[in-house]
Amino acid sequence: MPGTAAIGVASMLGAGIFFVWAPATSAAGSAVLIALPLAAVLATLNATSTIRLAMRYPVSGGAYAYGRAELGPVPGFIAGVLFVVGKTASVAAIGLIAGAALWPGGERIVGIGLVVVLAAINATGVRTTAAVSAAAAGIVIVALLAVLASGIASAGPSPVAPEWQPTGGPSGLLAATALIFFAFAGYARIATLGEEVRDPQRTLPRAAILSVVLVFVLSAVTLVVLIAVLGADRLAASETPLVELAGDAWAPVARFAVAVACIGSMTGVLAGLSRTVLAMSRDGELPGPLARVSARAGTPWIAEALVALVAIAGVLLLDPARVVGVSACAVLGYYAIAHLSALRAGPSLGLIRVIPVAGLLGCLVVALAAPLPAVMGVAAVVLLAVGLRALVRRGSSVG
């Protein structure tokens, strides 16, 4: 698997594919089978606009850089804030989920340790990040397929076909789509690494397409097996559905897969976060020292350290069961700004106009369907950040 695609796949094969099925099924019932392709279509639209922009602007920062270039400093700043908020929450959740798999009761200690170690690995360069991500993705795919096979075998020759029992109506379906989208957000890390990959015009589109297709296939197989073996009601009530599916004999393999997947995912997320902070500091949106880059590795080591400290605070303070909605809502807002940037860029990107239009509408609708506390929390943080930015700049102009 190409290194850049490995970062995207490993980022998506983290907490998402092991965690989202229970809350999504709780929201939509068996209609979660519709929510999955909806999330995949939205992810494809987002990836198409984002990667086209990354080809035009092969710099660190992702939609922050694109929004700033095409829409202006404030929309770009909002995109950066949304990405940092959403993905910092993700790091905290991923660390806690990995900790629960490796050391029940010591989740926060494990989570903090993982943040420190993986931030140090990222500081050595994108090649090391890609190597760790590729190894994690390969291990997770093999372990996941083994767990699914054991679940099918334990169900016997004729698993019970569940009845079609959708719940929650359209709002439940959209809420499930928002939650499942959490499992498809890894390609954002591909775009944020645009400055550090060779031949971005060719590498980035291939990596994004390969990542989305592979993760969709694995997710579809996983969801179908879970519903066929456990049933929608049992799946919705499960805290660890894949461990439950695996049974006693294969449960250690399932827990190991969760831990490795989280390690690979956290590696990619931390890399994307530090590069976004780097881009924002270069533009004067964040303190200048965060733009310092290691002469040896070419990585933003101060930004890496800051991101790690904030993520550690998240591990200590946040609840993993709630931050998935926050992450999905914030990241969907981030992609909405990417689609607006693509629309502003016009035909020069080589995009059919319907792609960014459909992506923008889809992001806004699905983001607003996330749990209300998540929507309100993300909106409050963005408003606060924009207000502080205005105050700082007003104070600088007066001084």
C-alpha positions as CSV (number, residue, x, y, z in Angstrom):
1,M,0.0,0.0,0.0
2,P,1.5,3.4,-1.0
3,G,2.7,5.3,2.0
4,T,0.4,8.4,1.7
5,A,-2.6,6.1,1.2
6,A,-1.5,4.2,4.3
7,I,-1.8,7.3,6.4
8,G,-5.4,7.8,5.2
9,V,-6.4,4.2,5.6
10,A,-4.8,3.9,9.0
11,S,-6.5,7.2,10.1
12,M,-9.9,5.8,9.0
13,L,-9.4,2.3,10.4
14,G,-9.1,3.6,13.9
15,A,-11.8,4.2,16.5
16,G,-14.4,4.7,13.8
17,I,-14.7,1.2,12.3
18,F,-14.7,-0.3,15.8
19,F,-16.8,2.2,17.6
20,V,-19.5,3.9,15.5
21,W,-21.8,1.0,14.8
22,A,-23.5,0.9,18.2
23,P,-24.4,4.6,18.5
24,A,-25.3,4.8,14.8
25,T,-27.6,1.8,15.0
26,S,-29.1,3.2,18.2
27,A,-30.0,6.3,16.2
28,A,-31.3,4.7,13.0
29,G,-32.0,1.0,13.8
30,S,-31.5,-1.2,10.7
31,A,-31.6,1.9,8.5
32,V,-27.9,2.2,9.5
33,L,-27.4,0.1,6.3
34,I,-28.5,3.2,4.4
35,A,-26.5,5.6,6.5
36,L,-23.3,3.9,5.6
37,P,-23.4,4.5,1.9
38,L,-24.7,8.0,2.5
39,A,-21.6,8.7,4.6
40,A,-19.4,7.1,2.0
41,V,-20.9,9.3,-0.8
42,L,-20.4,12.4,1.3
43,A,-16.8,11.4,2.1
44,T,-16.2,10.9,-1.7
45,L,-17.6,14.3,-2.5
46,N,-15.4,15.8,0.3
47,A,-12.3,14.0,-0.9
48,T,-12.8,15.1,-4.5
49,S,-13.0,18.8,-3.7
50,T,-10.3,18.6,-1.0
51,I,-7.8,16.7,-3.1
52,R,-8.4,19.0,-6.2
53,L,-7.6,21.9,-3.9
54,A,-4.6,20.1,-2.5
55,M,-3.2,19.7,-6.0
56,R,-3.6,23.4,-6.6
57,Y,-2.2,24.3,-3.2
58,P,0.4,21.6,-2.3
59,V,1.1,23.1,1.2
60,S,0.4,22.1,4.7
61,G,-2.9,23.1,6.3
62,G,-5.6,21.5,4.2
63,A,-8.9,23.4,4.1
64,Y,-7.4,26.1,6.3
65,A,-5.0,27.0,3.5
66,Y,-7.6,26.6,0.7
67,G,-10.1,28.7,2.6
68,R,-7.6,31.4,3.2
69,A,-6.5,31.5,-0.4
70,E,-9.9,31.4,-2.0
71,L,-12.3,33.0,0.5
72,G,-10.1,35.1,2.8
73,P,-8.4,35.0,6.2
74,V,-11.5,34.7,8.4
75,P,-13.1,31.7,6.6
76,G,-9.6,30.1,6.5
77,F,-9.2,30.7,10.2
78,I,-12.6,29.1,10.9
79,A,-11.6,26.0,8.9
80,G,-8.4,25.7,10.9
81,V,-10.3,26.1,14.2
82,L,-12.8,23.4,13.2
83,F,-10.1,21.0,12.2
84,V,-8.1,21.5,15.4
85,V,-11.2,21.2,17.6
86,G,-12.5,18.2,15.8
87,K,-9.3,16.3,15.6
88,T,-8.0,17.1,19.1
89,A,-11.3,15.6,20.4
90,S,-10.7,12.6,18.2
91,V,-7.2,12.1,19.6
92,A,-8.5,12.1,23.1
93,A,-11.3,9.6,22.2
94,I,-8.9,7.3,20.3
95,G,-6.4,7.3,23.2
96,L,-9.1,6.4,25.7
97,I,-10.6,3.6,23.4
98,A,-7.1,2.1,22.9
99,G,-6.5,2.3,26.7
100,A,-9.8,0.5,27.4
101,A,-8.6,-2.3,25.1
102,L,-5.1,-2.6,26.5
103,W,-5.7,-1.8,30.2
104,P,-9.3,-1.5,31.4
105,G,-9.3,0.9,34.3
106,G,-6.0,2.5,33.2
107,E,-7.4,4.1,30.1
108,R,-6.1,7.6,30.7
109,I,-2.6,6.5,31.6
110,V,-2.4,4.4,28.4
111,G,-3.9,7.3,26.3
112,I,-1.4,9.8,27.6
113,G,1.5,7.4,26.9
114,L,0.3,6.8,23.4
115,V,0.1,10.6,22.7
116,V,3.6,11.2,23.9
117,V,5.1,8.2,22.0
118,L,3.3,8.9,18.7
119,A,4.0,12.6,18.8
120,A,7.7,11.8,19.1
121,I,7.4,9.4,16.1
122,N,5.7,12.0,14.0
123,A,8.4,14.5,14.8
124,T,10.9,12.3,13.0
125,G,9.2,12.9,9.6
126,V,6.3,11.9,7.4
127,R,8.2,8.8,6.2
128,T,8.2,7.4,9.7
129,T,4.5,8.4,10.1
130,A,3.7,6.6,6.8
131,A,5.7,3.4,7.9
132,V,3.9,3.2,11.2
133,S,0.5,3.8,9.5
134,A,1.1,1.2,6.9
135,A,2.1,-1.4,9.5
136,A,-0.9,-0.6,11.6
137,A,-3.3,-0.7,8.6
138,G,-2.0,-4.0,7.5
139,I,-2.3,-5.6,10.9
140,V,-5.8,-4.2,11.5
141,I,-7.1,-5.4,8.2
142,V,-5.9,-9.0,8.9
143,A,-7.2,-9.0,12.5
144,L,-10.5,-7.5,11.5
145,L,-11.1,-10.1,8.8
146,A,-10.2,-12.8,11.3
147,V,-12.7,-11.4,13.8
148,L,-15.5,-11.2,11.2
149,A,-14.8,-14.8,10.1
150,S,-14.9,-16.1,13.6
151,G,-18.2,-14.2,14.2
152,I,-19.7,-15.8,11.1
153,A,-18.5,-19.2,12.0
154,S,-19.9,-18.9,15.6
155,A,-23.3,-18.0,14.1
156,G,-23.6,-21.3,12.4
157,P,-24.6,-22.1,8.8
158,S,-27.8,-20.0,8.9
159,P,-27.5,-16.7,10.8
160,V,-30.8,-15.1,11.7
161,A,-31.8,-12.5,9.1
162,P,-32.9,-9.4,11.1
163,E,-36.1,-7.7,10.4
164,W,-36.1,-4.3,8.7
165,Q,-36.7,-2.1,11.7
166,P,-35.6,1.5,11.1
167,T,-35.9,3.9,14.0
168,G,-35.7,7.7,14.4
169,G,-37.0,8.6,11.0
170,P,-35.1,11.0,8.7
171,S,-33.4,12.7,11.7
172,G,-32.2,9.4,13.0
173,L,-30.8,8.4,9.6
174,L,-28.9,11.7,9.3
175,A,-27.6,11.4,12.9
176,A,-26.3,7.9,12.0
177,T,-24.7,9.3,8.9
178,A,-22.9,11.9,10.9
179,L,-21.6,9.3,13.3
180,I,-20.5,7.0,10.6
181,F,-18.8,9.8,8.7
182,F,-16.4,9.8,11.7
183,A,-15.0,6.6,10.2
184,F,-14.3,8.2,6.8
185,A,-12.5,11.4,7.8
186,G,-8.9,10.1,7.5
187,Y,-8.3,11.4,4.0
188,A,-8.1,14.9,5.5
189,R,-4.6,13.9,6.8
190,I,-3.6,13.2,3.2
191,A,-4.4,16.7,2.1
192,T,-2.7,18.3,5.1
193,L,0.5,16.6,4.2
194,G,0.6,18.0,0.7
195,E,3.8,19.9,1.3
196,E,5.7,16.7,2.3
197,V,4.8,14.2,-0.4
198,R,6.4,13.7,-3.8
199,D,4.5,14.5,-6.9
200,P,1.3,15.7,-5.2
201,Q,-0.6,16.0,-8.5
202,R,-0.5,12.3,-8.9
203,T,0.0,11.0,-5.4
204,L,-2.9,12.8,-3.5
205,P,-5.9,11.8,-5.7
206,R,-4.8,8.1,-5.9
207,A,-4.2,8.0,-2.2
208,A,-7.6,9.5,-1.3
209,I,-9.6,7.3,-3.7
210,L,-7.8,4.1,-2.5
211,S,-8.4,5.0,1.1
212,V,-12.1,5.7,0.8
213,V,-12.8,2.7,-1.4
214,L,-10.9,0.3,0.9
215,V,-12.5,1.6,4.1
216,F,-16.0,1.6,2.6
217,V,-15.7,-2.1,1.6
218,L,-14.3,-3.1,5.0
219,S,-17.0,-1.0,6.8
220,A,-19.8,-2.5,4.7
221,V,-18.6,-6.0,5.4
222,T,-18.3,-5.3,9.1
223,L,-21.7,-3.7,9.5
224,V,-23.5,-6.5,7.5
225,V,-21.9,-9.2,9.6
226,L,-22.6,-7.4,12.9
227,I,-26.3,-6.9,12.0
228,A,-26.6,-10.5,10.6
229,V,-25.0,-12.1,13.7
230,L,-25.9,-9.8,16.6
231,G,-29.1,-8.2,15.2
232,A,-29.9,-4.4,15.2
233,D,-31.2,-4.3,18.8
234,R,-28.2,-6.2,20.3
235,L,-25.8,-4.1,18.2
236,A,-27.3,-0.9,19.4
237,A,-26.9,-1.8,23.0
238,S,-23.4,-3.2,22.8
239,E,-20.4,-1.2,24.1
240,T,-17.8,-3.3,22.2
241,P,-19.7,-4.9,19.3
242,L,-16.7,-6.4,17.6
243,V,-15.4,-8.0,20.8
244,E,-18.8,-9.4,21.4
245,L,-19.0,-10.7,17.9
246,A,-15.6,-12.4,18.2
247,G,-16.7,-14.5,21.2
248,D,-14.4,-15.6,24.1
249,A,-11.9,-17.4,21.9
250,W,-11.2,-14.5,19.6
251,A,-11.9,-11.6,22.0
252,P,-8.1,-11.0,22.6
253,V,-7.6,-10.7,18.8
254,A,-10.4,-8.1,18.6
255,R,-9.0,-6.1,21.5
256,F,-5.5,-6.2,19.9
257,A,-7.0,-5.0,16.6
258,V,-8.8,-2.1,18.4
259,A,-5.5,-1.1,20.0
260,V,-3.4,-1.2,16.8
261,A,-6.1,0.5,14.8
262,C,-6.2,3.3,17.4
263,I,-2.4,3.7,17.3
264,G,-2.4,4.0,13.5
265,S,-5.3,6.4,13.5
266,M,-3.8,8.6,16.2
267,T,-0.5,8.7,14.3
268,G,-2.2,10.2,11.3
269,V,-4.4,12.6,13.2
270,L,-1.5,14.0,15.2
271,A,0.4,14.5,12.0
272,G,-2.5,16.4,10.4
273,L,-3.0,18.5,13.5
274,S,0.6,19.7,13.7
275,R,0.7,20.6,10.0
276,T,-2.5,22.7,10.3
277,V,-1.0,24.5,13.3
278,L,2.2,25.1,11.3
279,A,0.3,26.6,8.5
280,M,-1.8,28.9,10.8
281,S,1.3,30.1,12.6
282,R,3.1,30.9,9.4
283,D,0.2,33.2,8.5
284,G,0.2,35.0,11.8
285,E,-3.1,33.3,13.0
286,L,-1.2,31.5,15.8
287,P,2.1,32.4,17.7
288,G,5.1,32.6,15.4
289,P,7.3,30.0,17.3
290,L,4.8,27.3,16.2
291,A,6.1,27.6,12.7
292,R,9.6,26.5,13.5
293,V,10.6,23.4,11.6
294,S,13.3,20.9,12.5
295,A,16.3,21.3,10.3
296,R,17.0,17.5,10.3
297,A,13.5,16.0,9.9
298,G,11.7,19.0,8.3
299,T,8.8,18.6,10.8
300,P,7.1,21.3,13.0
301,W,8.4,20.0,16.3
302,I,7.0,22.8,18.5
303,A,3.6,22.4,16.9
304,E,3.8,18.7,17.5
305,A,4.6,19.3,21.2
306,L,1.7,21.8,21.6
307,V,-0.8,19.5,19.9
308,A,0.4,16.6,22.2
309,L,-0.1,18.7,25.3
310,V,-3.6,19.7,24.3
311,A,-4.4,16.1,23.4
312,I,-3.2,15.0,26.8
313,A,-5.6,17.5,28.4
314,G,-8.3,16.0,26.3
315,V,-7.4,12.5,27.5
316,L,-7.6,13.6,31.1
317,L,-10.9,15.5,30.8
318,L,-13.1,14.2,27.9
319,D,-15.5,11.3,27.6
320,P,-14.9,9.2,24.4
321,A,-18.6,8.4,24.0
322,R,-19.5,12.0,23.5
323,V,-16.6,13.4,21.5
324,V,-17.4,11.5,18.3
325,G,-20.3,13.8,17.6
326,V,-18.2,16.8,18.3
327,S,-15.5,15.6,15.9
328,A,-18.0,14.7,13.2
329,C,-19.7,18.1,13.4
330,A,-16.5,20.1,13.4
331,V,-14.9,18.2,10.6
332,L,-18.1,18.4,8.4
333,G,-17.9,22.2,8.9
334,Y,-14.3,22.1,7.9
335,Y,-15.2,20.3,4.6
336,A,-18.1,22.7,4.0
337,I,-15.4,25.5,3.8
338,A,-13.4,23.3,1.5
339,H,-16.4,23.0,-0.9
340,L,-17.0,26.8,-0.7
341,S,-13.3,27.2,-1.6
342,A,-13.7,24.8,-4.6
343,L,-16.7,26.8,-5.8
344,R,-14.8,30.0,-5.5
345,A,-11.9,28.6,-7.5
346,G,-14.3,27.7,-10.3
347,P,-13.5,25.6,-13.4
348,S,-9.8,25.9,-12.9
349,L,-9.9,22.9,-10.6
350,G,-11.4,20.7,-13.2
351,L,-14.4,19.9,-11.0
352,I,-18.0,19.5,-12.2
353,R,-19.8,22.2,-10.3
354,V,-22.4,19.8,-8.9
355,I,-19.7,18.1,-6.8
356,P,-18.8,21.0,-4.4
357,V,-22.5,22.1,-4.4
358,A,-23.7,18.7,-3.4
359,G,-20.9,18.3,-0.9
360,L,-21.5,21.7,0.7
361,L,-25.2,21.0,1.2
362,G,-24.5,17.4,2.4
363,C,-22.0,18.7,5.0
364,L,-24.3,21.3,6.4
365,V,-27.3,19.0,6.6
366,V,-25.5,16.1,8.2
367,A,-23.4,18.4,10.6
368,L,-26.6,20.0,11.9
369,A,-28.1,16.5,12.4
370,A,-25.3,15.6,14.9
371,P,-26.3,15.6,18.6
372,L,-27.4,19.0,19.7
373,P,-24.8,19.5,22.4
374,A,-22.1,18.7,19.9
375,V,-23.5,21.3,17.4
376,M,-23.8,23.9,20.1
377,G,-20.4,23.2,21.5
378,V,-18.6,23.5,18.2
379,A,-20.5,26.7,17.3
380,A,-19.6,28.2,20.7
381,V,-15.9,27.4,20.2
382,V,-15.8,28.9,16.7
383,L,-17.5,32.1,17.8
384,L,-15.2,32.4,20.8
385,A,-12.1,31.9,18.6
386,V,-13.3,34.4,16.0
387,G,-14.0,36.9,18.7
388,L,-10.6,36.5,20.3
389,R,-9.0,36.8,16.9
390,A,-10.8,40.1,16.3
391,L,-9.8,41.4,19.7
392,V,-6.1,40.6,19.3
393,R,-6.0,42.2,15.9
394,R,-7.8,45.3,17.1
395,G,-5.4,45.6,20.0
396,S,-2.5,45.2,17.6
397,S,-3.8,47.9,15.3
398,V,-4.4,50.3,18.2
399,G,-0.9,49.6,19.7
